[in-house]
């Protein structure tokens, strides 16, 4: 299966907007923190989450400039999560987006602070820049609340907690796995719905909040985003087995090295591929229901996520 195209115009828009962001401080002595933040933020990448937000805005008729503060906030949060995921206490990875991870380049202490700062600056930027764009305060606050919920205890951070505690449970006592391992496939899905799926879902849901859309279209688009999040994680698990360091921009086989349960370990490579196809089809069906007149960028992005090779 050949990789599908990508909405490169939207990625270019995101990259240009992020490049203009600054995080000034009253004290020049804090300049090193901004440097570390921008080091990871501007390291490149596909920008799938902010591109998804802009593509959703385009499908709903929301002006691009009005959606850009939200798209940027989502990418700031995603970058923070990558910095923290790579830390020695977490996945302990030295390579991200083809370059040394933040803690390798700046030290573990500065990397932690850079991640913390990116998370705070995400909401500061969303609320201040969104206000400057004239977005209604009630819609802006609802979008911020949904983004916070998607990234907190019942979202991305909660999913990361399940991930690290699952690793400890798998190790058992003295490195031996527990004899009564009763974890299920549902546990795996819940973990990834929180860790990965909720931020992807918020990339759609927060745009719905900004647009004030709360009807059948919203339900269908949220269903689309849910299937897209599962699809993304399944393909990510497949690529961890089949990809290369160079193509992925990070160490291949990281999940296996950490003994993590994935869709591949649970269902096998072919089983995971079949699941990916089912979720791609479900996402595409929901999208056609939500936007019968067409949402070319969203369909392109869905196909890309299904067929991506890095």
N, C-alpha and C positions, 0 to 999 in steps of 0.2 A: 504494500500500500504506500503510495507516494505521499509525502507531506503536502497538506493543503496550503493555500496562500495565507496571507496574514494582512490585517488592516494596518499597513505600514504608515499610512498618513496619520492615523491616530497615535501610533507609537511615537512618531516624530513630534507630534504636538505635545505629547506628555514629556518627552525628553527635553524639549525646548523650554517648557514651563518649569520643570524641575531644576534645570540649569540656572534659572533666574532666581531661585529661592535662596534666601540668606537667613541666617539665624544669629543676628547681631546680639551682643551682650554689652552691658554697661562697662565691664572691665575687659581691656584687651587681653588680659591673662587667660581668658576663657577661649581665646581664638583656636587653641589646639583641639578643643572639643568640637567646634564647628567643622574643623578640618577633618576629623575622624568621621563625623556624621556625613559630610559630603563625599568622603572617600567611598563609603558603602552605597550611599544613595545614587551616586552618579557612575557606578561601576557597570552600568548597562543592564542587559536582561531584556526579556520579551515584554515586560510591563503588562502582563495579561490582565491583572485586576483593574488598573486604571483604564486600560483600553476597553475592558468590558463595561466599565462605568460610562465612558464616553460613547460607546456604541449603543448602550441602552438609552442614553440621553438623546442621541440622534434618532433612534427608533420612536421615541416618545415626543419628539419635537421640542426638546429642551435645548436652549442655546448652548453651544459648546463652552463659551466663556463662563457661563453660569455654573456649568458642571465641573470645570477644571479644578477649583479649590477642593471639591470632594475627591476627585480622581487623585490629586496630589496627596491629600491626607491618607488615602488608602495605600498609596505606594510608600509613604513615610512609615506607616504602621507595618507594612509587609517587610520593609528593609530592617526595621527594628527587630522583627521576629527572626529574620535570617541571622542577624548579628548574634542574637542570644542563642539560637539553635546551634550555631557553630562553636560556642564556647566549650572549653574543656569539660565543664561539669555537665554538658548536654551531649551533643553529638561529636564534639572534639574533632572538628574538621578544619583543615588548614587552607582549603581552596574554595572559593565561591565566585561565581561568574568569571572564572578564568584568572583570578588574581588572588593573592594572599588574603585570608579572612581578616576582619577588622582587628581581632585580638592578636593576630600574628603581626600585623603592621603597627599597631599602636599600644599593645599590651592589654591584658585581660581587664584591668581596672577601667581603663579609658573606654574599651569596647562596651562594657556594661553600661557606663554612663552615656555613651553615644546612643545606645538603644533606648535607654530611658528618656533621653532628651527628644529623640525622634518621635516617640509616642506622644509626649506632651505637646510638641510643636505641631503634630498632625491636627489636634483639636483646636489649638490656637489659630492655625492657618485656616482651617475650615470655617470657623466662626467669624473671624475678622475679615478674611477675603470674601467669604460668602455674603457678609453684610455689605461690603463695598460693592458687590455685584447686584445689590438690590433684591436679594432673595428674601421672601417673607420670613420673618423671625420664627413663626411657629413651624414652618416646614423645615427650616434650617436646624432648629432644635430637635425635631423628630429624627432628622437624618443623623445628627450627632449622637442622639440616644441609641439609635439602632446600631451605629458603628461601634459605640462603646460596648454595647451588649454582645455584639458579635465577636469582640476581641477580649472579653473578660473571662470570668469563671465559667460561664455557660457558653463559651465560645473558644477562641483560639488558645488562650492560656490554659483553660480547663482541659482542652484536648492535649496540649503539650504535657500537662500534669499526668493525664492518663497514659501518655506515651512513656514517660520516664519511669512511672511506677510499674507499668507493665514489664519494662526491661528488668527492674529489680525483682519482680515476681518470677520472671522467667529464669533468672540466675539462681533463685532458691538459696539454700544453705550450702556454703562452701563451694559455690559454683555449680551445684547440682540442681537440675530443674525439679520443681515440686512434683510429687507423685500424683496429686489430685488436681491436675491442671484442668479446670472446667470452663475455661474461657471459650466463648462462642464466636461465630462469625458476626453475630449482632454486636458484640463488644467491639470488634474491629471497625465495623461501620460507624458506630457511635463515636469512637475515637477520632476517626477521620472527618466525620461530619462536623465535629467541633474544631479540630486542629486546622483543617484545610477548608472544609466546605462552608463554614459560616462567614469567613471573610470574602470568599467568592460570592456567596449569597448576598452579602451586604453591598457588594459592588453593583448589584442590580437593585436590591431593596432600598438602599439609601437614595438612589436616583428616583425611585417611585415616590419616596417621601418628598424630595425636592419638587417633583412635578405635581404633587397632590393627587396622584392616581391611586384610587382605592376602589377598584371594581373587578370585574371578571378578568380584565387584562392583567391586573396586578397579581391575581391568583395564578394565572397561567405563567407569567414571567417568573414568579417565585418558584413554581414547579420546575420551570426550565433551569433556573439557577441551581436548584437542589441537585438535579441530575447532572448538570455541568460540573458541580463540585465533586461528585462521586467519580465521574469520568476522569477529571483531572488527576485525582489521586490514584486511580487504577493505572492510568498510563504512566504516572510518575513511578509507581512500583515496578511496572514492566521495564521502564528505562533504567532503573537501578540495576537490573539484571542484564539487559541487552546493550546498554549504552557504553560509552567510553568517557574517560576523564575529560578528554579534549572536547568532545561533543557536548557533554553535560555542563562543563565549566566548574565541576566539583567532583570529588572522588566517587568513582563508580563502585557499587557494591557496599555502600555505607550501611544499608539496612541489614544485609547479611552479616557484616562485621559486628554490628551491635546486637545481633540475634533478634531482630524485630519481626513481629508477625506482619505480613503484608498480604495484599490480594494475591500475589504470586505464591507465597508460602501456603496460603489457605486454599487456593483453588488450582494451583499450577499455572504455568505460563499460558497455555491455550485456554484454560478456563477463564483466566483474567482477561484475555483478549476477547473472548465471547461476551463477558460481562461489560467490557468497555463498549462493544458494539451495541449492546442493548441500551445502555445509558445514553449513548450518542443518539440512537433512534428516538428514545423517550424525550430527550432534551429538544431535538429538532421538531418533534410533534407538538410539544408544548409551545415552542416558539412560533410555529405556524398558527397555532390557535390564538396566541396573544396578539400577533401582528400579521393578520392575514394579507395585508397589503404589501408585506415584505419588510425584512430587516436584514439587508444584505451583509452588513458588517458583523452582526451577531451570528448569522449562519456561517460566515467565513471563519469566525473565531471558534465556533463549535467544531467545525471540521478540522481546523488546525490543532486544537487540543486533542482530538481523537487520533490524529496521524503524526503528531510531532515526534521528532527524533532527538530533541534536547530540551 
